[in-house]
Amino acid sequence: MKKKIIYGLLAALIIIQFFPIDQNNPAVIDGQDYLASSQIPQETQTLIENACYDCHSNTTDYPWYFRPQPLGWWLKGHVKGGRSKINFSEWGSMSSEDQKHALHECVEVLEEKHMPIKSYTWLHGEAQLTDEQRALLVQHFGAAH
């Protein structure tokens, strides 16, 4: 009986590999992106790109570990959720009220150290923020709203 369960689980794991995630990003429209529409110092821009853009823009990089399922589905869910909270690639299409709210949320999650999430920074060392970098982003997003 245990062998049947193990073989069934193994078969299911193999079968789900034939259902990969969609790794195509939505188009980035000229002039809509947050970084392109604002005068941001290069250091701050690099921090935002490294710590935020993979999940909060239409420029997600899909490395090899997005390929095995169900891990890819779980990670794609994180990206979808991140884009639904704030999508820096669609910044110009947001109302000024929504932009202010999004910037306020950025400050809040940075101050509370909820972002970037630990599971992301484990594999993306460049996204790990020092206290000084975190303070710089808080200052930037706070001043922008």
C-alpha positions in Angstrom: 0.0 0.0 0.0 2.8 2.4 0.9 4.5 1.7 -2.4 1.4 2.6 -4.4 1.1 5.9 -2.5 4.8 6.7 -3.2 4.5 5.7 -6.9 1.3 7.8 -7.2 2.9 10.8 -5.7 5.9 10.4 -7.9 3.7 10.1 -11.0 1.8 13.2 -10.0 5.1 15.1 -9.5 6.2 14.1 -12.9 2.9 14.9 -14.6 2.7 18.4 -13.1 6.0 19.2 -14.8 4.0 19.4 -18.1 2.1 22.3 -16.7 4.7 25.1 -16.5 3.9 28.7 -15.5 3.7 31.5 -18.1 7.0 33.3 -18.0 6.0 36.1 -20.3 5.9 39.5 -18.8 3.2 42.1 -19.7 4.6 44.9 -21.8 6.2 47.9 -20.2 4.7 51.0 -21.8 7.0 53.9 -22.4 6.6 56.7 -19.8 4.5 54.6 -17.4 7.3 53.1 -15.3 8.0 54.7 -11.9 11.8 54.9 -12.4 11.4 56.4 -15.9 8.8 58.9 -14.8 10.7 60.3 -11.8 14.1 62.0 -11.2 15.6 59.4 -8.9 19.3 59.2 -7.9 21.1 56.2 -9.3 21.8 54.6 -5.9 18.1 54.8 -5.0 17.1 53.5 -8.4 19.4 50.5 -8.2 18.0 49.7 -4.7 14.5 49.8 -6.0 15.3 47.7 -9.0 17.2 45.1 -6.9 14.8 44.9 -4.0 11.4 45.5 -5.6 11.2 45.2 -9.3 11.3 41.4 -9.7 7.9 41.0 -8.0 6.5 44.5 -8.3 6.9 45.3 -12.0 6.5 43.8 -15.5 10.2 43.1 -15.7 10.3 39.9 -13.7 13.3 37.7 -14.2 12.4 34.0 -14.3 15.5 32.0 -13.2 15.8 28.2 -13.4 14.0 27.6 -10.1 10.7 28.8 -11.6 10.7 25.7 -13.8 10.0 22.8 -11.4 6.4 22.5 -10.3 4.8 23.1 -7.8 7.6 25.6 -6.9 7.0 27.6 -10.0 3.3 28.0 -9.3 4.0 29.1 -5.8 6.6 31.7 -6.9 4.3 32.9 -9.8 1.7 33.5 -7.1 4.1 35.7 -5.2 4.7 37.7 -8.4 1.0 38.0 -9.2 0.3 39.1 -5.6 3.2 41.6 -5.6 2.0 43.2 -8.9 -1.5 43.4 -7.5 -0.3 45.5 -4.5 1.9 47.8 -6.5 3.2 47.5 -10.1 5.9 50.0 -10.8 5.7 49.4 -14.5 2.1 50.7 -14.5 2.8 53.7 -12.3 1.8 56.3 -14.8 -1.7 54.7 -15.3 -2.4 55.0 -11.5 -4.4 57.9 -10.1 -2.5 60.3 -7.9 -4.4 59.0 -4.9 -3.5 55.4 -5.7 0.2 56.5 -6.1 0.2 58.2 -2.7 -1.3 55.2 -1.1 1.2 52.9 -2.8 4.1 55.1 -1.6 2.7 55.1 1.9 2.5 51.3 1.8 6.2 51.1 0.5 7.3 53.2 3.5 5.3 51.0 5.9 6.5 47.6 4.7 10.1 48.9 4.6 10.0 50.3 8.1 8.4 47.0 9.4 11.0 45.0 7.4 8.2 43.0 5.7 9.8 43.7 2.3 11.7 42.4 0.5 10.5 39.0 1.8 13.1 36.7 3.3 12.4 33.8 0.8 13.4 36.3 -2.0 16.5 37.6 -0.3 17.8 34.1 0.3 18.4 33.7 -3.4 18.9 37.3 -4.3 21.7 38.8 -2.1 21.5 42.1 -3.9 18.0 42.5 -2.5 19.1 42.3 1.1 18.9 45.8 2.5 21.1 47.2 5.2 19.5 49.5 7.7 21.0 52.5 5.8 19.7 51.4 2.5 16.2 50.7 4.0 16.3 54.2 5.5 17.2 55.7 2.2 14.3 54.0 0.5 11.9 55.1 3.3 13.1 58.6 2.9 12.7 58.5 -0.9 9.2 56.9 -0.8 8.2 59.2 2.1 9.3 62.3 0.3 7.6 61.2 -2.9 4.1 61.1 -1.4 
